[in-house]
Amino acid sequence: MDTYKKAFLFNGIGSKPEKLLINLPAPLMERYLADRDAEFSRLGLHTDLEQNTPFDRRVAEWLISLLCDRVVFDHYTQLGIIPDIGAGYSSGIVSISACFGSIPDAFAHEIILMNRTTMQNLAAAGMELDMGVVIGFGYEDAEKLLFPRFSREELVIGSGNSVFCTMISGRTEAVRRALELMLEEGALKAIPFGTGVAYHHPVMAEYAQEYVDFCGSIDYQDPVHPILSVFDNRILTRGEDIMLENQRNVMTPIRWDLAIRELEQLGVTEFYDVSANGAVKKFSRLRSRRCKIYTLSDV
């Protein structure tokens, strides 16, 4: 039986660039800026985010997250911190696919760029969607509160993050009302994302076909390290499994809380947050006192 001790955790879209970049030490910032300039030029994006069109600005911000992940990942491994396994949250699945060697970085960045087409499809259809995060509610409590009042068509729990944090996803008005309701019922914070998209909601399947097709347009290599599925807790070791994980990412709810629990049960005691600003640690909760999440600032 394989032994897993160290797990790398990759954050998804969410953190603003200024929150990510403020934590990069000077040598890592220098590497990031070189990578950013090269990739933004290749993809036709402005490094001055304000000069991009609205959709391009979003994908540029999301691409910054992946670029930071690569810099932090390489920093960890150069220090001799090598993962035994890993997991990615939302767009973190794209990031871990590249860092663990299944796809080239350039292709991962092009996957992120394909979100532009999805947003264009949603806009053309007049779809008004959003996402939001709630601090103070776990998955089960959120489910009991929301689903006598909302249909699954208008709202889903996009991710059960931990016993104190959930992400909801769906139609803009439903997300707004759900956040207000959860605040009334004792949530500490309820924050709409204003993304214009509803990732991890099945409705996205209708508008993300080009994204899904693009994810499957190249051969994926077997990952250098196993990846735990955040959808069904399978341990993925084959390239074709990583491809399917990327294809179903945009429209399938996540159970991050169960993935973390599964990693602990597999024997992981050292978790390394690959995000530049320690975002994964903030919304995750470990169950065992023997386990710890290390961030870039810890390392």
Order of alpha helices (4+ residues) and beta strands (2+ residues): beta-alpha-alpha-alpha-beta-alpha-alpha-alpha-beta-alpha-beta-beta-alpha-beta-alpha-beta-beta-alpha-alpha-beta-alpha-beta
